[in-house]
């Protein structure tokens, strides 16, 4: 629920909620599926409040922890940001979808800001080669 809140809850609520579930046994470093941790889920879903909370609470090595595909939360958030920007700029994207992409873009930017502020390594984010751009 907290990961998909899209900024509908105040930071104080997110903090209290995540502290509560952590106190009751939730492991904020546990990786599931393809190696995604809660921070990775927050990054992909563009959940700045969850990312901010986790970045304040997690050990520093968790901010740059790679999933099974070798990607960090910052790389996943940047990839998702790029996808949403491309969809927003595509001429066939309906206006209603563009509004959704704009909101997602704003949240992804805030999430990326939280990750960088917490020490996420920007060099861990892949960049396109000239060949990839065409």
Secondary structure, 3 states (H helix, E strand, C coil): CCCCCCCCCCHHHHHHHHHHHHHCCCCCCCCECCCECHHHHHHHHCCHHHHHHHHHHCCHHHHCCCCCCCCCHHHHHHHHHHHHHHHHHCCCCCHHHHHHHHHHHHHHHHHHHHHHHCCCCHHHCCCCCCCCCC
